[in-house]
Amino acid sequence: DFMVQSKIDSLQSENQALKLAASQANQNSYLTATLDAQTSELIRRINPMPVPAYQVPAPYPFCGSGYGCGC
């Protein structure tokens, strides 16, 4: 019985260690994803898309409707 209990205790401690490692891996991946999202949002806010000073007319205004370039 002592050897069996010893084996049970070692398996339980190994199981607990594996659960802790899996939990830590999940937390790390969550934090990494969160930081990546925050970094992307900061870059998007710091470097906004350029707004043209004036609108350029379309080179083929009737393209796709059977007129103009015929596409």
C-alpha positions as CSV (number, residue, x, y, z in Angstrom):
1,D,0.0,0.0,0.0
2,F,2.9,2.4,0.8
3,M,4.3,2.0,-2.7
4,V,0.9,2.4,-4.3
5,Q,0.3,5.6,-2.3
6,S,3.7,6.9,-3.2
7,K,3.0,6.3,-6.9
8,I,-0.4,8.0,-6.6
9,D,1.2,11.0,-4.9
10,S,3.8,11.3,-7.6
11,L,1.2,11.0,-10.4
12,Q,-1.0,13.6,-8.7
13,S,2.0,16.1,-8.3
14,E,2.9,15.5,-12.0
15,N,-0.7,16.1,-13.0
16,Q,-0.8,19.3,-11.0
17,A,2.5,20.5,-12.6
18,L,1.1,19.8,-16.1
19,K,-2.1,21.7,-15.3
20,L,-0.1,24.6,-14.0
21,A,2.1,24.6,-17.1
22,A,-1.0,24.5,-19.4
23,S,-2.6,27.3,-17.4
24,Q,0.6,29.4,-17.7
25,A,0.8,28.7,-21.5
26,N,-2.9,29.9,-21.9
27,Q,-2.2,33.0,-19.9
28,N,0.9,33.8,-21.9
29,S,-0.9,33.3,-25.2
30,Y,-3.8,35.5,-24.0
31,L,-1.4,38.3,-22.9
32,T,0.5,38.1,-26.2
33,A,-2.6,38.3,-28.2
34,T,-3.8,41.3,-26.1
35,L,-0.5,43.1,-26.5
36,D,-0.5,42.5,-30.2
37,A,-4.0,43.9,-30.5
38,Q,-3.1,46.9,-28.4
39,T,0.1,47.5,-30.5
40,S,-1.8,47.3,-33.7
41,E,-4.4,49.8,-32.4
42,L,-1.7,52.2,-31.3
43,I,0.0,52.0,-34.7
44,R,-3.3,52.6,-36.4
45,R,-4.0,55.6,-34.3
46,I,-0.5,57.1,-34.6
47,N,-0.3,56.5,-38.4
48,P,-3.7,57.3,-39.8
49,M,-4.5,56.6,-43.4
50,P,-3.6,59.6,-45.6
51,V,-6.6,61.6,-46.8
52,P,-6.3,63.0,-50.3
53,A,-6.4,66.8,-50.7
54,Y,-8.8,66.5,-53.6
55,Q,-10.7,63.7,-55.3
56,V,-9.4,62.2,-58.5
57,P,-12.0,61.3,-61.0
58,A,-12.2,57.7,-62.1
59,P,-10.2,57.1,-65.3
60,Y,-12.9,54.9,-66.8
61,P,-16.2,56.1,-65.3
62,F,-18.3,53.6,-67.4
63,C,-16.1,50.6,-66.9
64,G,-18.0,47.4,-66.3
65,S,-21.3,48.6,-67.8
66,G,-20.5,47.9,-71.4
67,Y,-19.1,51.4,-72.2
68,G,-15.6,52.7,-72.3
69,C,-12.8,50.1,-71.9
70,G,-15.2,47.1,-72.5
71,C,-14.3,45.2,-69.4
